[in-house]
Amino acid sequence: MKDGELIAAVDLGSNSFRLEISNLHGDHFQRVEYLKETVRQGGGLDADGYLSQESMERGWQCLARFGERLQNFHPSRVRALATQTLREARNRKQFLEQAQQLLGHPIEVISGQEEARLIYQGVTYYLPLNPDEYRMVIDIGGRSTEIIVGQGQAPLEAASFALGSVSWSQRFFGEGRLTAKGFTKAEVAAKALLQERLGLFAQFPRENVFGASGTMNAVAQILCQQGLAEPNTITRKALAQLKAQLISAQHIDNLSMEGLRDDRRPVIGGGVSILTALMEILDVATLHISDGALRQGALVDLIQREKPHNEQSDIRQKTVQSLLQRFGYDRLQGERIASTATHIWQEWNLPQASHEDLQQLQWAALLHEIGISIAYERYHHHGAYILEYGDCPGFLPSERDNIAQLILGHRGKLKKLQDRLQNHPGLFELQLLCLRLAILLCTARNDPELQALQWSTPKNRSARATVSEAWSQAYPQSYYLLQEEACVWEKVGFDLKVVVQG
């Protein structure tokens, strides 16, 4: 990325959709535009987990407006993330198909753990480095709440809970009623849900606690306007006074507080009840409001992905190394295959390929044998499962799926991937072919003689490998495997030719 370039993050939250556009300056960014619309999509999720047509329409209309603003942005400069509502929605595919067309960019439904990681990254971006300082970050969204503890800029423990200002307001403050009984029930229910995983955070200090996102900002603004707390600060005492005022009002229509925006009024009961429960159960006396949250964390990720690998700034590189440490079988073989695959890929010189495509191929090569740690039988299935369902910080769901499918397809017949190869051949097909070629050339777990092979650029689902006669005689098994590989690809309509030259 170059200085002055624009990057953008879209947050499809349960209460609001937000678009953040920033100008890049080195490793830092400066906001140039911020759009927010109260879509309240989480409120349109029914008891069976389906989004209502009305809530989908509101989301589509908002994303169409965002899409107009992002028309000239390259896909690598935009991250669009959806959270708890779309994690839950059983008809999310229906919503996302049109949403992505209107926005003009892919939308990723991220896991609760990945949401927590990005929130921590966004919050600590605005804090001093202080690598030894322990920090706790709390984010109350529309339908989920995240708690993260880290040291400096590095998250250590994180948890995501399925409770938020929208869902709790619907459940305990129906029709806008604000009663003492409602708050008691809401707080007890929140504590019961939170209690299960609080042991994760027991050992960490509570001196530096930060709140992120809508509920925290709304509460802090009200407390400051009323003189109950310092700016950007929430205390348990001040929060108790605010709760008493809400109960006294009895209904959201009776609220006339300075600092309370109209769009926050319907969900203030749920937000305050969850925050009260959190501060009590975590024994937090004071928390400070952060300028950063999920969107800023996504922008930091965009910047880090562009840095050279030797800086190890891309969290995905660290995730791959962690997976190799936990599940690795033969790291030298993985590196050998990654190097061979890189050579073939670069020889192909594909004009439509990006650096990201090569990265995913390299990661698949490094990780292709991790399933052996579970069992050698069907290890490619085990490896794909680890990638698809394991904890892989930094990877978008689409990236994880792509690498998982490469690992699944790196050996055996291609029938298991036939639908994908027929419906979406493109670069995935070439990544898979490249990986399989690299693996067969390294089957003896030795470095292959790559100078004896030449590769033409694949076109129209066909490719050509030219080998010297001396090589075919010196390595008869590899030559045989190349011919067998051509037969495998022929069955899915791809023409791989292996030609021997004297």
N, C-alpha and C positions, 0 to 999 in steps of 0.2 A: 504494500500500500504506500501511496505517496502522500506527502504533506498537502493539506488542503482538500483531500479527497473526502467525499461524503459517505458515511456509513449509517445504517439504520437498524433499529430493532422494533419489532411489533410484539406486543404482549396481549394475547387474547385471554384476559382474566375473566373470572366468573362474574364480576360486578361491572368492570369497565374494560374497554379495549383502548390500548395506548400505542402511539407511534412516536418514537424518539429518533430524530435525525441529528447527527453530530458531525463536526468537522474534525478531521484527524490532524494532530500535530505531534509527530514523533510517536511516542508510546502513549500519548494522552489524546483525549477528545474533548471537544467543546460543543455543548448543545447549540444548535442553530434553529431547531423547530421542535415543538412538542404538541401533539394532538391527543386529546382524550375524549372519549364518548362513553357515557353511561349506558351500556347495552343491557346490563343485568341478565346476561344469558343464563347464569346459574339459577335464577328464579324461574326459568322456563323448563327446568328438568323435572319431569313428573316422577311419581313413586316407582314406576317401572324402569326408570332410567332413560327415558326418551325425551329429547328436546322437542318442545312445541314448535309448530310451524311459525308462529309469531316470533318466538325468540330467535329462530334461525334467520328469519327475514331481517330482524333488527341487526343481527351480526353481519349478514351479507351487505346490507346497505352501508354500514360503517366501513367494511373492508373495501367496498367499491370506492369510497372516498379516499381511503388510505392508498389504494392502488393507483389512483390518478396521480398522487404525489410521488409514488415510487416508480413511475413508468420508465424512467431512464436509468434506474439503478441496475448494475450488474448483479446477478444472483449471489455472487460471492461476497457482496457488500451488504447483504440483508439477512437478518435472522428473524423469523416469525415463529413464535412459541405459543403453544396452547397448554393450559394447565388443568386443574382438577375437574372442571365441568366437562371438558372433552375427554378427559381420562375416564370419566364415569359414563358418558353418553353412549348408549347402545347404537344410536343412529348417527354417530360422528362421521362415518364415511360419507353419508349423504350430505352432511353440512360441509365437510372439508372439500369435496369435489368442486362445488361451486365457489366456495370461499377462496380456494387457491387460484381459480380462474379470475375472480374479481380482483384479488390482491396482486396477481401477476408474479407471485413467488411461492415456493413451497412453504407449507405450515407444518411444523413438527409438534406432535403431542408428546411432551417430555414427561419422564417419570417424576415422582415426588422427590427422589434422591437427587436427580439432576437439577430440579428446580431449586432445591435447597443449596446445592453447590453454587449455582449461578447467583442466587441471592447473596450468599456470603461474599462471593467475588465482587459483586456490585457494591455492597456496603463497604468492604475494606478498601476498595479503590479510592474512596474519599478520605480514608483515615491514614495517619502516619504509618510508616512501614513497621516500626517497633516489632521486630521478628520474635521477641520473647514474650510479648504481651498476650494474655489469654482474652478472648472476646466471645461474647454470646450474642447471637443475632436472632431476633424473633420477627416473623412476618405473618400477619393475619390477613389472609386473602378472603375472597368471597365464599369459597367452599373448601379451602385447605389452609392449614397453619404449619409453618416450618420453623423448627428450632435448630440452630447450628452453633456449634462451639468450635473455635479454631485458635491457632496461635499465629499471630501476625497475619499474613495473607493466606495461610494454609488452613483449610477446614480439617478438623479432626473427627468430629462426630456430627451426624445430622439425622433428623427424623422429620417425616411429613405426616400430618394427621388430617383425616377427612372431617374437618370442622372449620367453618368460616363465618364471616359476618352475614352473608346472604342466607346460608342454610340454617344457621342458628336463629336468625330473625324469623324465618318462616316457621321454624319448629316450635319456638318458645314465646314469640311475640306476635302471634297471629293477628291479622287485621290492625296492626299498628299499636296494640295495647302494650303498655309498659307498667308491669305490676311487680311488687316485691316477690310474689310467688313465682312469677315467670323468671326473674333474675336468679332466684335460689335454684330452681330446677335447671336452668341453663348452666349455671356454674358447677353444680354437682355433676351433670352429664359431661361437661368439658373435662373436669378433673378425672372422672372415671376413664375417659378415653386417653387422656394424657399420661395417666399414672403408669400404664403398662411399660413405657419406654423411658421413663425419667431416669432410670439407673444409668443410662448412657452419659448423663451430664452431672452425675453426683460428685465426681472428683474435681470438677472445674470451679474456679472462683467466680464470683458474681459482681466483681468491681466494675467491669466494663461491659455493659449490656446495651444493645442498640436495637431500636425498633425500625422496621422498614414498611413501606407501602401505605395504602389508603387509610386503613383503620387507625394506625399509629399517628399518621399525619393529622387526621381529622380530630382525634382526641387531644393531641398536643396543642392544636390550634385553638380549640375551645377552652382548654385550661389556661392558656396564655391570655386569651382575650378577657377571661373572667378574673385574671389576676390570681389564679390558684396555683400556678407553677411558672417557673422560668421558661423563656422561649425554648422550643424544641426539647422539652423535658416532660416526662410523666412520672409522678410519684404515686405510691399506693394511697397515700392520704388524699391527694387531690382527686384521684380516680374514684375513691369512695364518695367524695363530695359530689362529683359529677353523676354518679349512679343514683344518689339520693335525689338530685334534681330531676332526673329522668323519671323516677318512680313518682315523684310529686306531680309531674305533668300528666301522668296516667296514659297519655296517648301521643303519638308522634305529631299529630295535627296541632297539639297544644304547645309544642316546643318552640321557643323564641329565643334561642341562645345565640349570642355573638360568636361568629366563627363556625357555626354549623351550616354547611351548605345544604341546599335542597336535595341534591343527589345522594347525600350521605344520610339524610334523615330516616329513610325506611329501614336502614340496616344498622343504625347506631346501637340499638339494644343488643343485637347479637354480637357486635364487635366489642362493646364494653364488657359484656358478660364473659367472653372468652379471655379478654385481656386481664380482667380481675382474677379469673381462675389461674391464669398463667403466672401472674406476679405473686400470687399467694403460694401456689404449689412449688414454684421455683425459688421462692424466698428472695425475690427481687424487690428492693426498696425503690430504686430509681432506674429509669432507662432513658436513653438519649435517642433522638430521632436522627436517622441517617438520610443523606441526600441520595444515596444509591439504593438499588434494589435489583430485581430480575433483569430489567432492560439494560442497565449499565453492565451487569455481569455478562450479558450476551454480547455487548459491544467489546468488552475486554477480550472475550473469546475470539471474536472476529480478528482483532489485532494480533493476538498471540499466535493464531494459526498461520499468519503470514511470516512469522519470524523464521530464521534459519534453524534447521534441526539441531545444530550443535549448541544452540542456546537452551535447548530443552524447555522452551517456554510453552509449547503446546501441551496442554493437559492430556491430550490423547496419547502423546508419546510416553508420558509417565504411566498412563493406564496400561498400555501395551507391555511396558517393562514390568509392571506389577503382575499382570496376568502370566507373563513368562516365569516370574519368580514363584508364583503360586502353583502353576500348572505345567510349566515348561518340561519338555522331554529331552530334546537335543537342540540346544540353542544354536550350536555351530551349524547344524543342518538347516535350521530356519534361516540363518543369515546367508548361508550359501545359496539357498533357493531364492531368497529375496534379491540377492545380487544378480543371479542368473535371469530372473524374471525382469529385473530392471534393464538388463542388457537387451533382452529381446524386445521389450516395450519401446525402448529408445531407438532400436534398429527399425522398428515398424514406423516410427515417426508419424504418428496419427495426428492429423491436423485438428480433429475435433476433441482430442483428449486434453485434460487439464492436469495440473500438478496434483490436485486432490485425487484424481483417478489413479495416478501412479502411487500415491501414498496408501490408498486403500489396498491396492495390489500388494505392496510391500508388507503392510500389516498382516494381510491374510497369509502371506508366505511365512512370516515369522511365527504366526499363531496356528498354523495348519495342523500341528500335531498335539495341541494341548489336550485334546480329548483322550489321549492315551493315558493320562493321569487317572481317568475313571475306569477305562477298560480298552484293550486293544481292539476287541470286537466292536465294529461299527464306531470306531473312534472319531470318524469325521462327523457323525451325527452328534456325538457327545460334545465335540468342539464347537459345532454350530449352536448347540443349546447353551453352552457357557456364554458365547457372545451375545445371543439373543436375550437371555434372561438374567445374566449376571450383572453385577454392578460395574459399569464401564463409564466412569466420569468423563465428560467432555464429548462423548460420541452422541450424535443425534440418532434417533431411532432408525432413520433411513440408512445412515452410515453403518450402524450395527447390523442391520438386516442385510446389507450388501456384502459385508465381510463374512457374516455367518453363512450366507448362501455360497460364497466362494469356497469357504472351508467345507461345507457340505458337498459341493460338487467337485472337489479337487481329486477325487478318486472314484473309480467305479463307473457304471453307466450313467448317461445323462438323462435318462428317463425321469428321474426324480425332479429334474429342473426343466422338464420339457415345456410346461406352460409358460414359464418365465422366459425361456429362450425363444419361444415362438411369438409371444406377445410383446416382449421388450428386449429384442436381441441387442442391438447397439453396443455400447461400451462394456456392459456387464459380460456379454458373450466373449468379447476380446480379452477382458481381464481373466475370465475363467480359462480360456484357451492358453493364455500366456502362463498362468499359474501351473496348469497341468503339464505344459511343455517343460517348464523349469524343473518340476518335480521329477519327471521321467528322465531328464538329462542328468539329474543328481541322484539317481536311484541307488548308485553304488556308494553314496555318501562321500564322494570325492568331487573336487572342482572339475567341471566339464571343460573340454577344449572348444571354447566358443568360437575361436578364430576359424575353425573348420566348417562352420555352419553360416549360411547367409539367409536372411529373412526379407521377403518382399512385404510391402505395406498391404495389409488386408483390405480388400474391396469387395463389395457386393456379396458378403458372406462367403468369401473364399480367401485362402492364404497359401503361401508357397514357402517351403523350407528346402533349401539346396544344401546338400552335404557332399563332401569330397569322397571319392571312392576309398581313399586311404582311411578316412575316418570310419566309414561303414564297415570296413574290414577289421579295424582296430577295436571298434566298439560294437560288436554284433548285437548285443542285447539292447543297447540304446537305439540302434537302427531298427531293430524288430519292434521295439516299443513305439517308435515314431510311426511305423506303418500301422500298428494296431490302433494308435490314437486317431489316425486318419479315418479308420473304419468306424470308430466310435462317433466321430463328428458327422460322418456321412449320414448316420441314422437320424440326425436332427436337422438335416438339410444344409450343413456347412461343408464346403469343399476344401479339405486340407490336402495339398499335394506335397509329397516328399520325393525330391528329384536328386539322383546321384550323378555327379559330374566327375569325369576322370581327371 
